Amino acid sequence: MFKSIMYALAVAPTTTSSDKLPNGVISASQLGSEKEKRKLKDVTKIVVVGGGAGGLSVASQLEHKFKAKGDIVIVEPSDKHYYQPLWTLVGGGIFSRKDSEKDEKDFIPKGATWVKDSVTVFKPEENIVLTKDGKEIDYDYLIVSTGLELYWDRVKGLKENLGKNGVTSNYSYDSCEKTFEFIKSLKPGSVAIFTVPTTGVKCGGAPQKILWLCDDYLRKHGIRDKVRLDFNNAGAVMFPVKKYSEVLDKMAKERGVNQNFGHNLVEIKGDSKEAVFETPQGSKTVKYDMIHVVPPMGPSSIIKNSPLADPATGFINVNKETLQHVKYDNVFSLGDASNLPTSKTAAAITSQAPVLVGNLINHKLGLPLNNKYDGYTSCPITTSYSKIILAEFKYGFEVSETFPFDQSKESYFPMFLKKYVFPTAYWEGMLKGRWFGKNTLFNPIKTPEIK
């Protein structure tokens, strides 16, 4: 089965770059006439804001469904696209960061228009978005998948010291290779700290993945018992799902990792290699030799201040099952930019994207939005250089495992998947609309034909 899947991905039709940057972008005076032309041709214009994992997955699936009946516009400013789940393994010295980087243009679906720009204003009442370069883009449907913004400046001294003075983060392409450099520099008597912020983060297990790789590296080099490892977590548990949290808590105790809950990093003093934490007992300053920082993160100010935002969270306010906006019925959202109450991962998008596409098509055809997203997400937690705990769950932190074994136990097979299957599935399948996570190549959502 594995060979057939990889072959199917390898021979799947490739996408081509699009140089039609301003084409399809029109002025306010032209909006009426362009809409009339689309109406006469029965063409649906769908604007996708964000060309990351969510945006490209949805755009590709829509292109497959609509073909000539769709005008798909992707608004994305970046030239490069990154497979961010690989950065943990880059930080562990397993891959080069270059392995995580490809050109954005190579994944724009054939037939779609790429507007190399960013949206600064949403006007859902008028079905218009405005861009940084002053373009005004109208739409019949809008999909928002702009991801998370990393708030590096919310930790004093972090931006200035990142990549030096023992300060690193696997959440940055620029510093993820520094992580392994700093791990290798640890020696008897060293202190290494791994942090978790108060905010939600990309992949809830990611902050501790590098902790366990560091632990394993030090054991292999015979100095683990001479190096102090601190897991300073602003939260109260190792992981939000009880089944996996209990296993990780036990692992920390068995491996001699100091668990410091309620410890929120607020300042880095790079010159003296000191980290300042807010704790229930007050401010606490700790000396370190290496510190891996997970920055606070959340919605961008543009999303937060838009009419689309959930006032409580600042994320795009959608129905958690249909992914349709709660107020504007021609607006949808998925991925990290949405307020879906589940862990923000690429795996989650593999389940969200087909639901969104199916419901958008149903809405266009006047049918009920009967496709439901159940909150499925997955987080492969690296526990050593050879093993992983493969956490899978859905809304309510309910365990939802795929394989016929207890996935809370460390296993070699998920590490094989993370190293060799998931990257190929991402580049050659997911971004091209042909990979559906736990459903592999089989789209679980059946949609009517667009005629």
Disulfide bonds with the S-S distance in Angstrom:
none
